């Protein structure tokens, strides 16, 4: 039964049954060119930021040029949504360049098209959101745009965000993008955003055996910056162990981290890695059992559907001695309490 594994494994496994994971390198999105879609500010403001005339006639021309730049963006976004790399790349000059946030450069329209084509092939139906913060016309045919972008590849993954600076040039009466440089935003606090990928864990869950019941509940706290999961193990009708787990985004490692404490005095912590290919989450944790022995384990969670998951502990060691892998357990979501469900419906809590 699952309780035997939990009680024998100690805190490392307990942390496992109460956790889910963040994505490591397999979930990192290398994004292609991002162009902005929304312009804030006025033509006169843009003119004042550049060294150009602010006459009514010139203001009218600046407004027309901003509209033309927005149309370039609109065409790019439509091509993005359609997964059409050729049309998207056509919004760039022949010798345009794109430099991503890690400094990798793509030079020329053909290279940009290849970059986009590869990205669309690996990430169909991804979503793109963009905002322009400023537009500066530094000459009648050159504009510099600063903005922010956000790309969501899968609903279960947090968006990839960055800041960008792009240069637009007007050639033969047509505005095109000549250069884009991405950079990671400074002081971006993405704790609550990253935790959104674990929203499916919220609620009450249970695994019932012949002589044991393991339950846990999960809820967001501190403005969504952390998840708290409380667990309980009942053996033959008697509570054998309880504990808590806090899950939060670690900006230092760029991963989700967990901290675990149980009623016996054991503690531990771990990091998560997402395995997209197998639709599962992997938690590698280490800690100290109540008797002082060091313990570590790898917990595997496989998402079945919104009401079901499976869990298994492997590579489990106690005091350096390898323990047998556990069987695969099925954990199901508890049905809501009818009284509470009615109350929640009346108050709009759910």
C-alpha positions as YAML, in Angstrom:
chain: A
units: angstrom
residues:
- id: 1
  name: UNK
  ca: [0.00, 0.00, 0.00]
- id: 2
  name: UNK
  ca: [1.03, 3.58, -0.56]
- id: 3
  name: UNK
  ca: [1.22, 4.37, 3.18]
- id: 4
  name: UNK
  ca: [3.92, 1.71, 3.66]
- id: 5
  name: UNK
  ca: [6.06, 3.37, 1.02]
- id: 6
  name: UNK
  ca: [5.50, 6.77, 2.60]
- id: 7
  name: UNK
  ca: [6.26, 5.72, 6.15]
- id: 8
  name: UNK
  ca: [9.36, 3.76, 5.14]
- id: 9
  name: UNK
  ca: [10.63, 6.37, 2.72]
- id: 10
  name: UNK
  ca: [10.48, 9.35, 5.03]
- id: 11
  name: UNK
  ca: [10.39, 12.97, 4.04]
- id: 12
  name: UNK
  ca: [11.82, 12.61, 0.55]
- id: 13
  name: UNK
  ca: [8.87, 10.55, -0.62]
- id: 14
  name: UNK
  ca: [6.39, 12.60, 1.36]
- id: 15
  name: UNK
  ca: [7.60, 15.61, -0.52]
- id: 16
  name: UNK
  ca: [7.03, 13.67, -3.68]
- id: 17
  name: UNK
  ca: [3.39, 12.82, -3.20]
- id: 18
  name: UNK
  ca: [2.61, 16.44, -2.52]
- id: 19
  name: UNK
  ca: [4.43, 18.04, -5.39]
- id: 20
  name: UNK
  ca: [4.47, 18.83, -9.06]
- id: 21
  name: UNK
  ca: [7.28, 20.35, -11.09]
- id: 22
  name: UNK
  ca: [8.58, 23.18, -13.18]
- id: 23
  name: UNK
  ca: [10.13, 22.83, -16.57]
- id: 24
  name: UNK
  ca: [13.87, 22.69, -17.14]
- id: 25
  name: UNK
  ca: [15.59, 22.94, -20.47]
- id: 26
  name: UNK
  ca: [13.02, 20.81, -22.36]
- id: 27
  name: UNK
  ca: [10.39, 23.44, -21.57]
- id: 28
  name: UNK
  ca: [12.51, 26.50, -22.34]
- id: 29
  name: UNK
  ca: [11.14, 28.28, -25.38]
- id: 30
  name: UNK
  ca: [13.65, 29.72, -27.84]
- id: 31
  name: UNK
  ca: [11.50, 32.34, -29.43]
- id: 32
  name: UNK
  ca: [11.79, 33.79, -32.89]
- id: 33
  name: UNK
  ca: [11.21, 37.39, -33.88]
- id: 34
  name: UNK
  ca: [8.59, 39.30, -31.91]
- id: 35
  name: UNK
  ca: [7.03, 42.45, -33.26]
- id: 36
  name: UNK
  ca: [4.80, 44.76, -31.26]
- id: 37
  name: UNK
  ca: [1.08, 45.10, -31.77]
- id: 38
  name: UNK
  ca: [-0.10, 47.99, -29.60]
- id: 39
  name: UNK
  ca: [1.24, 51.56, -29.73]
- id: 40
  name: UNK
  ca: [0.93, 53.86, -26.72]
- id: 41
  name: UNK
  ca: [1.51, 57.58, -26.83]
- id: 42
  name: UNK
  ca: [0.77, 60.17, -29.55]
- id: 43
  name: UNK
  ca: [2.48, 61.27, -32.72]
- id: 44
  name: UNK
  ca: [3.39, 64.59, -31.15]
- id: 45
  name: UNK
  ca: [5.03, 62.76, -28.22]
- id: 46
  name: UNK
  ca: [7.01, 60.60, -30.64]
- id: 47
  name: UNK
  ca: [8.04, 63.69, -32.53]
- id: 48
  name: UNK
  ca: [9.21, 65.43, -29.38]
- id: 49
  name: UNK
  ca: [11.41, 62.44, -28.58]
- id: 50
  name: UNK
  ca: [13.09, 62.67, -31.96]
- id: 51
  name: UNK
  ca: [14.67, 65.66, -33.70]
- id: 52
  name: UNK
  ca: [11.85, 66.36, -36.14]
- id: 53
  name: UNK
  ca: [9.36, 69.12, -36.82]
- id: 54
  name: UNK
  ca: [6.19, 69.26, -34.75]
- id: 55
  name: UNK
  ca: [4.09, 71.19, -37.28]
- id: 56
  name: UNK
  ca: [0.50, 70.03, -37.81]
- id: 57
  name: UNK
  ca: [1.43, 68.72, -41.26]
- id: 58
  name: UNK
  ca: [4.35, 66.78, -39.85]
- id: 59
  name: UNK
  ca: [2.24, 65.48, -36.97]
- id: 60
  name: UNK
  ca: [-0.22, 64.14, -39.53]
- id: 61
  name: UNK
  ca: [2.57, 62.37, -41.38]
- id: 62
  name: UNK
  ca: [3.91, 60.88, -38.13]
- id: 63
  name: UNK
  ca: [0.46, 59.54, -37.30]
- id: 64
  name: UNK
  ca: [0.24, 57.95, -40.75]
- id: 65
  name: UNK
  ca: [3.68, 56.41, -40.29]
- id: 66
  name: UNK
  ca: [2.74, 54.99, -36.88]
- id: 67
  name: UNK
  ca: [-0.38, 53.48, -38.45]
- id: 68
  name: UNK
  ca: [1.78, 51.94, -41.16]
- id: 69
  name: UNK
  ca: [4.10, 50.43, -38.55]
- id: 70
  name: UNK
  ca: [1.09, 48.99, -36.74]
- id: 71
  name: UNK
  ca: [-0.04, 47.44, -40.03]
- id: 72
  name: UNK
  ca: [3.35, 45.73, -40.32]
- id: 73
  name: UNK
  ca: [2.73, 44.32, -36.86]
- id: 74
  name: UNK
  ca: [-0.82, 43.25, -37.73]
- id: 75
  name: UNK
  ca: [0.40, 41.34, -40.78]
- id: 76
  name: UNK
  ca: [3.08, 39.66, -38.70]
- id: 77
  name: UNK
  ca: [0.61, 38.64, -35.98]
- id: 78
  name: UNK
  ca: [-1.84, 37.18, -38.51]
- id: 79
  name: UNK
  ca: [1.00, 35.23, -40.11]
- id: 80
  name: UNK
  ca: [2.13, 34.06, -36.66]
- id: 81
  name: UNK
  ca: [-1.36, 32.81, -35.78]
- id: 82
  name: UNK
  ca: [-1.52, 30.99, -39.13]
- id: 83
  name: UNK
  ca: [1.96, 29.54, -38.67]
- id: 84
  name: UNK
  ca: [3.02, 31.09, -41.99]
- id: 85
  name: UNK
  ca: [6.76, 31.75, -41.74]
- id: 86
  name: UNK
  ca: [7.09, 33.12, -45.28]
- id: 87
  name: UNK
  ca: [4.47, 35.85, -44.80]
- id: 88
  name: UNK
  ca: [5.83, 36.69, -41.33]
- id: 89
  name: UNK
  ca: [9.38, 37.01, -42.67]
- id: 90
  name: UNK
  ca: [8.12, 39.21, -45.51]
- id: 91
  name: UNK
  ca: [7.59, 41.97, -42.93]
- id: 92
  name: UNK
  ca: [11.40, 42.31, -42.68]
- id: 93
  name: UNK
  ca: [13.92, 43.89, -44.98]
- id: 94
  name: UNK
  ca: [16.07, 41.60, -47.10]
- id: 95
  name: UNK
  ca: [19.09, 42.12, -44.85]
- id: 96
  name: UNK
  ca: [17.25, 42.40, -41.52]
- id: 97
  name: UNK
  ca: [18.71, 40.95, -38.34]
- id: 98
  name: UNK
  ca: [17.21, 39.38, -35.25]
- id: 99
  name: UNK
  ca: [19.20, 38.91, -32.01]
- id: 100
  name: UNK
  ca: [17.53, 36.83, -29.31]
- id: 101
  name: UNK
  ca: [17.85, 37.38, -25.54]
- id: 102
  name: UNK
  ca: [20.84, 35.03, -25.33]
- id: 103
  name: UNK
  ca: [22.75, 36.90, -28.06]
- id: 104
  name: UNK
  ca: [22.17, 34.44, -30.93]
- id: 105
  name: UNK
  ca: [21.85, 36.40, -34.21]
- id: 106
  name: UNK
  ca: [19.86, 35.57, -37.35]
- id: 107
  name: UNK
  ca: [20.96, 37.66, -40.33]
- id: 108
  name: UNK
  ca: [18.83, 38.14, -43.42]
- id: 109
  name: UNK
  ca: [15.19, 37.54, -44.28]
- id: 110
  name: UNK
  ca: [15.84, 33.94, -45.30]
- id: 111
  name: UNK
  ca: [17.47, 33.10, -41.94]
- id: 112
  name: UNK
  ca: [14.57, 34.71, -40.09]
- id: 113
  name: UNK
  ca: [12.07, 32.72, -42.16]
- id: 114
  name: UNK
  ca: [13.92, 29.48, -41.36]
- id: 115
  name: UNK
  ca: [13.95, 30.39, -37.66]
- id: 116
  name: UNK
  ca: [10.21, 31.07, -37.70]
- id: 117
  name: UNK
  ca: [9.44, 27.94, -39.71]
- id: 118
  name: UNK
  ca: [11.30, 25.76, -37.22]
- id: 119
  name: UNK
  ca: [9.59, 27.44, -34.28]
- id: 120
  name: UNK
  ca: [6.09, 27.11, -35.75]
- id: 121
  name: UNK
  ca: [6.76, 23.45, -36.54]
- id: 122
  name: UNK
  ca: [7.64, 22.69, -32.93]
- id: 123
  name: UNK
  ca: [5.04, 24.97, -31.35]
- id: 124
  name: UNK
  ca: [1.76, 24.95, -33.31]
- id: 125
  name: UNK
  ca: [-1.03, 27.27, -32.18]
- id: 126
  name: UNK
  ca: [1.13, 29.20, -29.70]
- id: 127
  name: UNK
  ca: [-0.14, 32.58, -28.52]
- id: 128
  name: UNK
  ca: [1.59, 35.93, -28.84]
- id: 129
  name: UNK
  ca: [0.91, 39.13, -26.87]
- id: 130
  name: UNK
  ca: [2.83, 42.37, -27.43]
- id: 131
  name: UNK
  ca: [2.82, 45.96, -26.24]
- id: 132
  name: UNK
  ca: [4.74, 48.94, -27.64]
- id: 133
  name: UNK
  ca: [5.93, 51.32, -24.94]
- id: 134
  name: UNK
  ca: [7.41, 54.03, -27.18]
- id: 135
  name: UNK
  ca: [7.95, 55.02, -30.81]
- id: 136
  name: UNK
  ca: [10.74, 57.42, -31.77]
- id: 137
  name: UNK
  ca: [11.18, 58.79, -35.28]
- id: 138
  name: UNK
  ca: [14.87, 59.66, -35.59]
- id: 139
  name: UNK
  ca: [14.57, 60.62, -39.28]
- id: 140
  name: UNK
  ca: [11.73, 60.79, -41.82]
- id: 141
  name: UNK
  ca: [12.35, 57.15, -42.78]
- id: 142
  name: UNK
  ca: [13.62, 55.54, -39.57]
- id: 143
  name: UNK
  ca: [11.72, 54.67, -36.38]
- id: 144
  name: UNK
  ca: [12.86, 52.97, -33.17]
- id: 145
  name: UNK
  ca: [10.30, 51.02, -31.14]
- id: 146
  name: UNK
  ca: [10.63, 49.73, -27.56]
- id: 147
  name: UNK
  ca: [8.16, 47.22, -26.18]
- id: 148
  name: UNK
  ca: [7.39, 43.96, -24.39]
- id: 149
  name: UNK
  ca: [6.34, 40.55, -25.64]
- id: 150
  name: UNK
  ca: [4.85, 37.39, -24.16]
- id: 151
  name: UNK
  ca: [4.67, 33.99, -25.87]
- id: 152
  name: UNK
  ca: [2.56, 31.09, -24.53]
- id: 153
  name: UNK
  ca: [3.39, 27.77, -26.15]
- id: 154
  name: UNK
  ca: [1.08, 25.58, -24.04]
- id: 155
  name: UNK
  ca: [-1.69, 26.48, -21.64]
- id: 156
  name: UNK
  ca: [0.07, 24.51, -18.89]
- id: 157
  name: UNK
  ca: [3.30, 26.48, -19.30]
- id: 158
  name: UNK
  ca: [4.01, 29.97, -18.08]
- id: 159
  name: UNK
  ca: [4.51, 32.61, -20.82]
- id: 160
  name: UNK
  ca: [8.01, 33.48, -21.97]
- id: 161
  name: UNK
  ca: [8.46, 37.22, -21.57]
- id: 162
  name: UNK
  ca: [11.06, 39.69, -22.79]
- id: 163
  name: UNK
  ca: [11.67, 43.31, -23.75]
- id: 164
  name: UNK
  ca: [12.63, 44.26, -27.28]
- id: 165
  name: UNK
  ca: [13.96, 47.17, -29.33]
- id: 166
  name: UNK
  ca: [13.18, 47.18, -33.04]
- id: 167
  name: UNK
  ca: [14.17, 49.44, -35.94]
- id: 168
  name: UNK
  ca: [11.75, 50.12, -38.77]
- id: 169
  name: UNK
  ca: [12.82, 51.68, -42.08]
- id: 170
  name: UNK
  ca: [10.74, 53.18, -44.87]
- id: 171
  name: UNK
  ca: [11.87, 52.14, -48.34]
- id: 172
  name: UNK
  ca: [9.96, 53.03, -51.51]
- id: 173
  name: UNK
  ca: [7.05, 54.18, -49.36]
- id: 174
  name: UNK
  ca: [6.81, 50.90, -47.40]
- id: 175
  name: UNK
  ca: [7.70, 50.38, -43.73]
- id: 176
  name: UNK
  ca: [9.57, 47.16, -42.89]
- id: 177
  name: UNK
  ca: [11.47, 45.85, -39.88]
- id: 178
  name: UNK
  ca: [15.24, 46.14, -40.23]
- id: 179
  name: UNK
  ca: [16.39, 44.97, -36.79]
- id: 180
  name: UNK
  ca: [15.04, 43.45, -33.58]
- id: 181
  name: UNK
  ca: [16.96, 42.77, -30.38]
- id: 182
  name: UNK
  ca: [15.38, 40.88, -27.48]
- id: 183
  name: UNK
  ca: [16.53, 41.12, -23.89]
- id: 184
  name: UNK
  ca: [15.35, 39.52, -20.69]
- id: 185
  name: UNK
  ca: [13.33, 41.97, -18.56]
- id: 186
  name: UNK
  ca: [15.04, 43.26, -15.46]
- id: 187
  name: UNK
  ca: [13.52, 42.70, -12.03]
- id: 188
  name: UNK
  ca: [10.70, 40.64, -13.52]
- id: 189
  name: UNK
  ca: [8.81, 38.96, -10.71]
- id: 190
  name: UNK
  ca: [7.18, 35.96, -12.27]
- id: 191
  name: UNK
  ca: [6.47, 33.87, -9.17]
- id: 192
  name: UNK
  ca: [2.69, 33.79, -9.54]
- id: 193
  name: UNK
  ca: [2.90, 33.43, -13.32]
- id: 194
  name: UNK
  ca: [5.18, 30.40, -13.08]
- id: 195
  name: UNK
  ca: [2.94, 28.80, -10.47]
- id: 196
  name: UNK
  ca: [-0.04, 28.96, -12.82]
- id: 197
  name: UNK
  ca: [1.22, 25.82, -14.52]
- id: 198
  name: UNK
  ca: [0.39, 23.97, -11.29]
- id: 199
  name: UNK
  ca: [-3.20, 25.20, -11.08]
- id: 200
  name: UNK
  ca: [-4.40, 21.67, -11.82]
- id: 201
  name: UNK
  ca: [-3.05, 20.61, -8.40]
- id: 202
  name: UNK
  ca: [-5.40, 22.89, -6.50]
- id: 203
  name: UNK
  ca: [-8.18, 21.21, -4.60]
- id: 204
  name: UNK
  ca: [-8.51, 17.98, -2.59]
- id: 205
  name: UNK
  ca: [-7.00, 14.62, -3.64]
- id: 206
  name: UNK
  ca: [-7.10, 11.07, -2.23]
- id: 207
  name: UNK
  ca: [-5.59, 7.61, -2.57]
- id: 208
  name: UNK
  ca: [-7.50, 4.85, -0.74]
- id: 209
  name: UNK
  ca: [-6.08, 1.41, 0.02]
- id: 210
  name: UNK
  ca: [-7.42, -1.59, 1.91]
- id: 211
  name: UNK
  ca: [-6.15, -0.27, 5.25]
- id: 212
  name: UNK
  ca: [-4.88, 3.23, 4.50]
- id: 213
  name: UNK
  ca: [-6.02, 6.60, 3.25]
- id: 214
  name: UNK
  ca: [-3.67, 9.30, 1.95]
- id: 215
  name: UNK
  ca: [-5.15, 12.74, 1.30]
- id: 216
  name: UNK
  ca: [-3.77, 16.14, 0.41]
- id: 217
  name: UNK
  ca: [-5.19, 19.55, -0.35]
- id: 218
  name: UNK
  ca: [-3.57, 22.39, -2.26]
- id: 219
  name: UNK
  ca: [-4.32, 26.11, -2.35]
- id: 220
  name: UNK
  ca: [-2.61, 29.34, -3.39]
- id: 221
  name: UNK
  ca: [-1.47, 31.84, -0.73]
- id: 222
  name: UNK
  ca: [0.43, 35.14, -0.52]
- id: 223
  name: UNK
  ca: [-1.18, 36.69, -3.61]
- id: 224
  name: UNK
  ca: [-0.57, 33.53, -5.61]
- id: 225
  name: UNK
  ca: [3.19, 33.55, -5.04]
- id: 226
  name: UNK
  ca: [3.15, 30.20, -3.22]
- id: 227
  name: UNK
  ca: [1.16, 26.98, -3.10]
- id: 228
  name: UNK
  ca: [0.57, 25.27, 0.24]
- id: 229
  name: UNK
  ca: [-0.21, 21.56, 0.27]
- id: 230
  name: UNK
  ca: [-1.30, 19.83, 3.45]
- id: 231
  name: UNK
  ca: [-1.19, 16.04, 3.61]
- id: 232
  name: UNK
  ca: [-2.45, 13.34, 5.96]
- id: 233
  name: UNK
  ca: [-1.83, 9.58, 6.22]
- id: 234
  name: UNK
  ca: [-4.45, 7.52, 8.05]
- id: 235
  name: UNK
  ca: [-3.72, 3.90, 8.93]
- id: 236
  name: UNK
  ca: [-6.48, 1.61, 10.24]
- id: 237
  name: UNK
  ca: [-8.55, 4.63, 11.12]
- id: 238
  name: UNK
  ca: [-5.74, 6.33, 13.07]
- id: 239
  name: UNK
  ca: [-3.81, 9.35, 11.84]
- id: 240
  name: UNK
  ca: [-0.20, 8.19, 11.29]
- id: 241
  name: UNK
  ca: [1.41, 11.32, 9.88]
- id: 242
  name: UNK
  ca: [0.64, 14.84, 8.69]
- id: 243
  name: UNK
  ca: [2.73, 17.49, 7.03]
- id: 244
  name: UNK
  ca: [2.93, 20.54, 4.80]
- id: 245
  name: UNK
  ca: [4.69, 21.49, 1.63]
- id: 246
  name: UNK
  ca: [5.31, 24.96, 0.28]
- id: 247
  name: UNK
  ca: [5.93, 25.38, -3.45]
- id: 248
  name: UNK
  ca: [7.35, 28.57, -4.95]
- id: 249
  name: UNK
  ca: [9.30, 29.94, -7.89]
- id: 250
  name: UNK
  ca: [13.04, 30.21, -7.33]
- id: 251
  name: UNK
  ca: [14.33, 33.15, -9.43]
- id: 252
  name: UNK
  ca: [17.92, 32.15, -8.69]
- id: 253
  name: UNK
  ca: [17.70, 28.75, -10.40]
- id: 254
  name: UNK
  ca: [14.77, 29.56, -12.68]
- id: 255
  name: UNK
  ca: [12.86, 26.52, -11.39]
- id: 256
  name: UNK
  ca: [10.04, 25.63, -9.05]
- id: 257
  name: UNK
  ca: [11.27, 24.64, -5.61]
- id: 258
  name: UNK
  ca: [9.55, 22.90, -2.70]
- id: 259
  name: UNK
  ca: [10.11, 22.80, 1.04]
- id: 260
  name: UNK
  ca: [8.62, 19.89, 3.04]
- id: 261
  name: UNK
  ca: [8.00, 19.35, 6.76]
- id: 262
  name: UNK
  ca: [6.21, 16.44, 8.44]
- id: 263
  name: UNK
  ca: [4.77, 15.82, 11.91]
- id: 264
  name: UNK
  ca: [7.59, 13.42, 12.83]
- id: 265
  name: UNK
  ca: [10.21, 16.20, 12.58]
- id: 266
  name: UNK
  ca: [11.61, 15.32, 9.15]
- id: 267
  name: UNK
  ca: [12.27, 17.98, 6.53]
- id: 268
  name: UNK
  ca: [13.53, 18.33, 2.98]
- id: 269
  name: UNK
  ca: [13.49, 20.31, -0.24]
- id: 270
  name: UNK
  ca: [13.59, 19.64, -3.96]
- id: 271
  name: UNK
  ca: [13.44, 20.98, -7.52]
- id: 272
  name: UNK
  ca: [11.12, 20.01, -10.39]
- id: 273
  name: UNK
  ca: [11.74, 19.25, -14.01]
- id: 274
  name: UNK
  ca: [9.04, 18.94, -16.62]
- id: 275
  name: UNK
  ca: [9.03, 15.99, -19.03]
- id: 276
  name: UNK
  ca: [6.79, 17.21, -21.87]
- id: 277
  name: UNK
  ca: [7.34, 14.18, -24.06]
- id: 278
  name: UNK
  ca: [5.78, 11.85, -21.48]
- id: 279
  name: UNK
  ca: [3.34, 14.40, -20.02]
- id: 280
  name: UNK
  ca: [4.81, 14.06, -16.56]
- id: 281
  name: UNK
  ca: [6.61, 16.01, -13.84]
- id: 282
  name: UNK
  ca: [9.75, 14.86, -12.04]
- id: 283
  name: UNK
  ca: [10.69, 15.97, -8.53]
- id: 284
  name: UNK
  ca: [14.19, 15.32, -7.24]
- id: 285
  name: UNK
  ca: [14.28, 15.89, -3.49]
- id: 286
  name: UNK
  ca: [16.61, 15.38, -0.55]
- id: 287
  name: UNK
  ca: [16.18, 15.77, 3.19]
- id: 288
  name: UNK
  ca: [16.73, 14.47, 6.69]
- id: 289
  name: UNK
  ca: [14.48, 11.88, 8.33]
- id: 290
  name: UNK
  ca: [13.31, 12.22, 11.91]
- id: 291
  name: UNK
  ca: [16.02, 9.84, 13.12]
- id: 292
  name: UNK
  ca: [18.76, 11.92, 11.47]
- id: 293
  name: UNK
  ca: [19.38, 9.74, 8.44]
- id: 294
  name: UNK
  ca: [19.80, 11.45, 5.07]
- id: 295
  name: UNK
  ca: [17.25, 10.52, 2.41]
- id: 296
  name: UNK
  ca: [16.71, 11.33, -1.24]
- id: 297
  name: UNK
  ca: [14.33, 10.25, -3.97]
- id: 298
  name: UNK
  ca: [12.91, 10.99, -7.40]
- id: 299
  name: UNK
  ca: [9.13, 11.24, -7.63]
- id: 300
  name: UNK
  ca: [7.32, 10.94, -10.95]
- id: 301
  name: UNK
  ca: [3.87, 12.44, -11.47]
- id: 302
  name: UNK
  ca: [1.96, 11.68, -14.63]
- id: 303
  name: UNK
  ca: [-1.03, 13.86, -15.48]
- id: 304
  name: UNK
  ca: [-3.89, 11.64, -16.69]
- id: 305
  name: UNK
  ca: [-6.73, 14.16, -16.71]
- id: 306
  name: UNK
  ca: [-8.06, 16.96, -14.53]
- id: 307
  name: UNK
  ca: [-9.39, 14.42, -12.04]
- id: 308
  name: UNK
  ca: [-6.61, 11.81, -12.07]
- id: 309
  name: UNK
  ca: [-2.84, 11.58, -11.71]
- id: 310
  name: UNK
  ca: [-0.35, 8.79, -11.00]
- id: 311
  name: UNK
  ca: [2.66, 8.87, -8.69]
- id: 312
  name: UNK
  ca: [5.77, 6.70, -8.29]
- id: 313
  name: UNK
  ca: [8.96, 6.97, -6.23]
- id: 314
  name: UNK
  ca: [12.24, 5.76, -7.79]
- id: 315
  name: UNK
  ca: [15.96, 6.09, -7.04]
- id: 316
  name: UNK
  ca: [15.14, 6.30, -3.35]
- id: 317
  name: UNK
  ca: [18.05, 6.16, -0.90]
- id: 318
  name: UNK
  ca: [18.20, 6.16, 2.89]
- id: 319
  name: UNK
  ca: [21.63, 6.69, 4.47]
- id: 320
  name: UNK
  ca: [23.16, 5.91, 1.08]
- id: 321
  name: UNK
  ca: [21.36, 2.56, 0.72]
- id: 322
  name: UNK
  ca: [19.20, 2.21, -2.40]
- id: 323
  name: UNK
  ca: [15.59, 1.25, -1.70]
- id: 324
  name: UNK
  ca: [13.19, -0.61, -4.05]
- id: 325
  name: UNK
  ca: [11.12, 1.51, -6.43]
- id: 326
  name: UNK
  ca: [7.49, 1.89, -5.40]
- id: 327
  name: UNK
  ca: [4.55, 0.71, -7.43]
- id: 328
  name: UNK
  ca: [2.61, 3.24, -9.47]
- id: 329
  name: UNK
  ca: [-0.24, 4.72, -7.42]
- id: 330
  name: UNK
  ca: [-3.36, 6.39, -8.81]
- id: 331
  name: UNK
  ca: [-4.54, 9.53, -7.02]
- id: 332
  name: UNK
  ca: [-7.98, 10.98, -7.76]
- id: 333
  name: UNK
  ca: [-9.61, 14.32, -7.07]
- id: 334
  name: UNK
  ca: [-12.22, 14.33, -4.33]
- id: 335
  name: UNK
  ca: [-15.74, 15.30, -5.34]
- id: 336
  name: UNK
  ca: [-16.75, 18.65, -3.81]
- id: 337
  name: UNK
  ca: [-18.82, 18.59, -0.66]
- id: 338
  name: UNK
  ca: [-22.45, 19.16, -1.81]
- id: 339
  name: UNK
  ca: [-23.15, 21.72, 0.94]
- id: 340
  name: UNK
  ca: [-19.92, 23.59, 0.22]
- id: 341
  name: UNK
  ca: [-20.55, 23.44, -3.53]
- id: 342
  name: UNK
  ca: [-23.98, 25.06, -3.10]
- id: 343
  name: UNK
  ca: [-22.51, 27.73, -0.83]
- id: 344
  name: UNK
  ca: [-19.68, 28.44, -3.26]
- id: 345
  name: UNK
  ca: [-22.14, 28.70, -6.13]
- id: 346
  name: UNK
  ca: [-24.30, 31.17, -4.24]
- id: 347
  name: UNK
  ca: [-21.34, 33.35, -3.27]
- id: 348
  name: UNK
  ca: [-19.57, 33.07, -6.60]
- id: 349
  name: UNK
  ca: [-16.47, 31.66, -4.89]
- id: 350
  name: UNK
  ca: [-15.98, 29.18, -7.73]
...
